[in-house]
Amino acid sequence: MGDLIVLTNFKNTIRYDMVIHIVGYVLLFYFLYYNHRSFEYNSRDVFTLVLGSLLYTVIFVLTYTVLRTPMGDMNILGFLLLLLLYVLLIVAAMHYINTRSEKSLWFFLAILNFAFSDFMLLLNAFYVQSYELQVLMLLCTPMAWIFLVNYMITKPLKLKAEEFDAY
């Protein structure tokens, strides 16, 4: 519903949509806490996490620097939304690399699609408005919800990719 509200031209709908997404992402931290396992990484896992975190940090910083001025009085709200997505995506990646289960893969894919959708939401609202971004948001968000439902119904079995730890 929040993404459909964005397509209307009501005043300040972006503010409400950002608040709804922030509350939803805070609730998603519960799922990470509920399925928490102690971290055990090898050198390849650490390299993958550092490389992915650096790439996402660059994307986060570039997006925020472009959007900081156009957001105006919603600057703090936008930063909080981007920061929650940043932390949630990195922790979801850490959880997937640690457990290598199908369940954690579905959660990581859901958070990745939520991140794409919200980055497009902010770009569409504050930087450049286009129907293409709106259509992509309407594709990414339902996909994220489908991945989140798959996360909820999947058992936490390990994937077979762990057998190939040769390199």
C-alpha positions, 0 to 999 in steps of 0.5 A: 500500500505504501508504494501505491500511495507514492504514485498519487500526488498527495502532499507529504506522502513521501514522508509517511512512506519513509516512516512506514519503511523505517518502522518495517526495517526496524521490525526486520531486525527482529528476524535477524536476531531470532535466527542469530548464530555465532559468527564463524568466517574463513578468509574468503568470507571476510574478503567477500564481506569487506568487498561487498560492504565497501561497494555498498558504502560507496553506493550509500555515500553517493546516494546520500550526497546527491539527495541531501540537498533536495530532501530539505527538511526530510534530510534526517529521515532520509539518512535514517532510512538509508542507514537502516537499509545499509546496516540491514543489508550488511547484517543480512549478508553477514548472516547468509555468509555465516549460515549458508542456508536457503532461509538466510538467502531468501532474507538477503534477497528480500533486503536487497530488493527492499534496498533497490526499491527504496533507493529508487523511491528516494531518487524518484521523489527527490532527484529525478521523477520518472515513470521508469523508476516508479515501474521498477519500484512496483516490480522490486517491492513485490519481489522483496515481499515474495522473498520475505514470505519464502524466508518465513516458510523455508526451513534453515537447511544448509546449502551444498555450496559449503562443500566447495570450500577449496579456494 
